[in-house]
Amino acid sequence: MLLYICPVLIHYALAVSHRCGWRDSGMMIRASALRRRLPELLLTAVSCLFVLGVLASLESWLRLRTGGAPDAVVDLARLHRYSETLGWEPRPLARYCESGVCTSINERGYRGRLVGANGGSTPRVLILGDSVAFGLGVGDDDTFSHRLAQDGSLQTFNLAVQGYGPDQSLIRMEQEGLALRPDVVIMNFCLDNDFADTAVDTFLYGPQPKPYFVLSRGELLKHDDHLRIGPTERMALWLEERSLLLRHVQSLTATLGRGRPIHWRERMRLALEERPERIATTFAILRRMSDRAEAAGAAFLLVVHPTGPAYRSGSPWLAAFSSSPLLDRISVLSLREPYRAQGLRFREISMDRGGHLTPLGHRVAAEVIGTALREIRRQRDARSRAGRPAALGETAQQLGPGLGVGGPRPRA
């Protein structure tokens, strides 16, 4: 259709110029030159349209070839936007539905119903983490964050974000979360990739840049200068997030120029090679989260979500939670134990090996986390009535293994 519209518009413009009295020699010369160049302009337009058509066809073919397989980069771009402090963040009022499952971001930029920042005596719970806590793959009303607040006994703020590592969760808590005046901060730790996330400067599965920390002489040093990119780089990132063809071309270019590009599984393997260093850095980040929450007057609860292999036979990464002094006096709740105590098979509670919860998994997680929160509140209230306010980690000692907390860390 554009092939017909373009010459008509040009002819119309020339006719209007004559009617308006633009008959001076200069204008007539330019009009005559434009008529002479019209075939060239049309050829250029046709060539551009042909190239765009070919690219669109290749893009469509690639999407059909993948058969609608999950794409972490595309999934991230649907609901998120660029952030120069976090790498990416939820886009306010974004909404995406697939197969009847809807994911909605409220006007404040987090998933779930909007909760006022002030007022009310209902305990306020801040939820942090990645796609597991965000509720990837389940509807808005099925997330454990929503279920925790369903009976009105709690107010929840689900600031978990797809793809976030503990480093980004720490920054978001400091920038936004603590301003919500939570009574409890819950950091949801995904055993599948959170250790690796703290070692990389981009989204583990894609090109989006992210901040990270380096542990140097016991101090966490933040690195985020690479997040500040210009308009051209932002446009390139926007296209890369949305085009399978562009990413295939980049992959081919990398293969021809520097050898085969690194797959995300290889990136994860490299990130986890130095286990002691990775555990130390990650736990230092969790310790800082706990300290920041305590300074703001909030309790801190670390919830560990298992992978399939860890659920069935344990994991040295899970065992690390019971040996690091960096987690002393932090309440740690491993969901592996209460899931197993109920006789649940992993495929009943998780959609995949990584631990993304099914609706049933979210329901059980909400029950277990809710029980832990009530116990923490009961013990703190008892100490307060006795005139001896509890240190925030003190309650962890008495939550007990029935809740998956082992003195105060989970047992593998």
N, C-alpha and C positions, 0 to 999 in steps of 0.2 A: 504493500500500500504506500510506503514511503517513496517508492520509485515514481509514483504518480503524483504524490502531493508536492514533492520538491520543485519540479518544473512549473507546476501550477502557481505555487507561491511566488516564485521568481517572476513569472509573467505578470502576476497580479501586482507585484511591487513596481514593476516598470510601468504598467498602465496607470497606477495611482500617481506616479511621479509626473506623468504627462498631464493628467487632469489637474494637478495642483499647480501647474504652471512652471514646473522646474525645467525650463526649456533653454537655459543658458548653454553655451557651447561646452563648458566643462562638464556639466551633468550629462549632456548628450554623448560626449566622448566616453565618459565612464560607463554609461548604459550600453553603448555600442561594444565597449571592451568586455562588459559582463556577458553580453549575448555571444560574443566570439568564444569566451571561456566556458560557456555553459556546458558543452560536451565534456570538457575536462572535469568540471565540478560534478557532473552526473556520474562520470566514470569513477571518480574518487569515492562518491557516496555509495555507488554500487559495490566497489571493492571493499569498503569498510563494512557494509552490511553483510557481504559474503563471508568475510573473516569472522565477524561476530556470529554469524550463523553456524560456521564450522566449529567455533569454540563452544557455542551453546550445545551443539550436537554432541561434541566430545564430552562435555560436562554431564549431559543427560545419560550418555552411554556408560560413563564411569559409575554414575549413581545406580543405574539399572544393574550393572555388573556386580556391584557390591551387594545387591539384593536387599537394600535397606539395613545392612549390618550397622550396629552401633558405632558411632564416630564420636570420640570424646571431644575433639576439637569443635565439631559442628554443634554438639550438645551444649558445650560451654557458651558458644556465641549466641545461642538462641535467647538466653535470659540475662546475659551479662554484658558489661561495657568495660572499656579500658579505665584503669585507675593508675595514677602515677605514684601512689603510695602502696597499693596492694597488688598491682598487676592487673587484676580484674575485680569487679564487684557486681552484685545483682543490679539490674536496671529497674528502677522504680516503676511499678505498674505493668511490668512485663508479664505475659501470660502465654503458656504453651500447652496445647492439649494433643494427646496422641492415644489412639485406641481407648478413648473414654477416660483417660487419666490426665488430670489437669494440674499444672504447676503454676502457682500465682505468686508474684512478688508484690508486696503492698507498697504504699506511697513512701514509706520510710526506707525501703530498700532491703527488706528481709522477708522471708517466707512466713506466711501465717497471718492471722488477723492482727490488726493494728492495736497496740496496747499503749495507753498514755504513759508519758515519761514520768509523771508525778501523780501523787495522790493514791488513796486506797491503802487498806491494811493487808490485802491479800499478798502472801509471799510472792516475790518476783524471782524468776529463774532465767538466767541467761544461758542459752545453748550455743556452744561453739563446736566447730569441727568441719568435716568435708562433706562429700556427697552422701555418706551413710547417715549422718545426722540431718543433713538437708532433706533427705527423703527422696533420693533419685528413684524414679520408677513407680512411685505410689502417689495417690492423690493427696490434695491439701489436708483433707480430714483424716488421713490414715497415718501421718507421721507421728512418731512417739512424742514429739514436741506438742503437737495439737492434742494428743490423747492425755498428756499430763495435765493440761488445763481444762479438759472437757467438763469436769464436774464443778468447775469454779473455785476449787481449793487453791489453785496456783495461777499465776500469770506467767506465760512463757514468751521469751523473745528468741526466735530461732535465727541467730546470726551465723549459722553454719553456711558454708559456700562450697559449691562444687569445685573440686580440685585443690582446695586450700590445704596447705601443710600446717603443722603447729606454729611455724614462724608467722604465717599470715594471720592465723587465728589470734595470736598474741597481739599483733599490731591492731587488728580490728577491735579486740577487746579494749585496748588502750584508747583508740580513737573514738569509738562509738559505744561499746558495750557498757563500760562503767558509768557513763553518763546516764544510763537507764536506771541507775540505783538498784542493782539486783541484790537480793538477799543471798542467793547462791549462784555460783558460776560453775557450769558443767562443761568440761572439755572432753569431747568424744574423740578418742584416739583410735584410728583405723590401723590395725596391725598389718594390713596388706601393703600400704605404701607410705605411711606417715614418717617412718624412719628415713626412707629414701627422699621424701619431699624436702626434708631439711638440708639436703646436700646439693640441690640443683638450683640454678638461677632462672629456670623457665618452668612452665607447666610440664610435669613429668611426661605427659602424653601429647604435647603440642608445642607451638612456638611462643605462646604468651609469656612475656617476662614476669618474674616474681622476685620479691625481696628474699634475702636469706641472711642467716647469722653465722658467724665464725666464732668458735670458742677459743680465746687466746688468753692464757694465764688466768683461767677462771672467769674471764669477762666475756660477755656476749657482745660482739661487734656487728652492727647491722650494715648490710650492703644493699643499697637501692638506687645508686646513681644511674644504673642501666635502664631503670624504668622510665626515665624522663626522655621520651622520644618525640621527634618533630612530626608535623602534619603528614609529610610524605611517608614516613615510617609507619604512622598510624593507619594510613590508607592501605599500605602494603599488608599490614597485619590484619586489617579488616577483610581484605580479599583472601588472604591465606586462611583465615578462619572459616570462610564460606565456600571456598572452591577446592574440590577434590582434584581438578585438573591442574591448578597451580601447584598444589603440593606434590603431585606426581611429576610435574616438570622440574620442580626443585630437587626432588629425589633423584631424578635421572641426571640432572646437572651435577649433583654431588657425586654420583656414581662415576661419571665420566671424568670429573675434575680431581677428586680427592679420594676416590675409593668409595665403597658402599656406605651410605649414611647410617648413623647409629639408630637402631630400633629402640623403642622405649624400654623393652625388656633388658637390652644390653645396658642402657643408661641406669636402670635400676640395679642391675648386678654390680656395675662399677661403683654406684653410690653406696652400696652396702658392703663393699669389700673390707673396709676398715671398721669392723663391728664396734670395738671399744670407743673409737672416736665418734662414730655416729650415735651411739647410745648416750655418750657424755653430752654431746651438743643438744640432742633432742630433749634429754631430761633437764638440762639447764634451762631450756626454753619453758618447759612445763613448770619448773621451779619458779621462774620469774612470773609466770601466769598466776601461780598460787600466791606469791608474795604481793603482787599487784591487787589481787582480789582481797586478800587479808587487809591490806592497807586501806581499801575502800569499805571495809566492814562487811565483806561478803564471805561466806563459806566457799570452799573450792572442792569440787568432786571430779576426779579423773575416771572416766568410763572407758574401758578397753573393749573394742569390738573385735572378735576373733575372725581369722580366715578359716577356710575349710580345713586345710591341713592342721592348723593349730587347734581347731575344735576337736578333731579326731585323735590327735596324738601329741598335742603340746608343741611348743616351739621355744628355741633358745631366746628368741626376741621377747616372747611373753615372759619367760623365766627372768629376764633382766629386770622386770618390774619389782621383783622380790629381793634384789640384791644391791641396788644403787642407793647410797646415802643421799643423793640429790632428791629422792622422793620421800625422805623421812618426814613424818607428820603430815603427809598428804593422804587424803582419803582416796583409795583406789578401788574401783568396782569393776571386776572382770565379769563380763556377761557370759563367758564360757561355762562357768560353774552352775549358775541358776538355769541356763538353757538345758544343760545335761541332766540336772537334777529333775527336770520335768520330763525327761525321756524324749526330748525333741531331736529329730534328725536335722542335720545342717541344712539340707535342701528344703526343709519345711519353713525355716526361718530366714533363709537367704536366697536371693535370686541368682547368685553367682559365687564363684570361689572367693572373691574379694570381700564378701560380707554385706553387700547391699540388701537391706532387709525387705522381706515380703510384708504384706499387711499383717500377717500373723506375727512375724518377727517384731514389727513395730509395737504391736499390742503387748507382747510379752516384755519387751524392753521397757515400755512405759510402766508396766506393773512393777518390775524389779527396781527401776530407778525411783519410782514413786515411793516404794517401801524404804529404800535407802534414804531418801530425802526426809521422810517422816521420822525415821530413827535419828538422823542428825539433828533435826529440829527438836525432837523430844529431849535428847540429851543436853542440847544447848539450853533449852528452856529450864530443865531441871537444875543445871549448874547456875543459871542466872537467878532462879528463885532462892538458891542456897547462898547467893552472894558471891559465887565463884564462877565468873564467866569462863567458858571453856576456850582454850586455845583451839584454833580452827582444825588442827590436825588431830587433836586429842580424841575426838569422837570416832575416828577411824579405827582406833584400837578395839572398840567394843561393837562395831557393826557385825562382826562375826562372819565365818566362812559360809554360812547359809546364804549370804547375800553376795557371795563371790569375792569377798574382801578378806585377804589373809594377812593380818597383823602388821601393817595395814595394807599390804599389797597382794595382788592375786597370785595364786599358786598355779604353776603350769600343769 
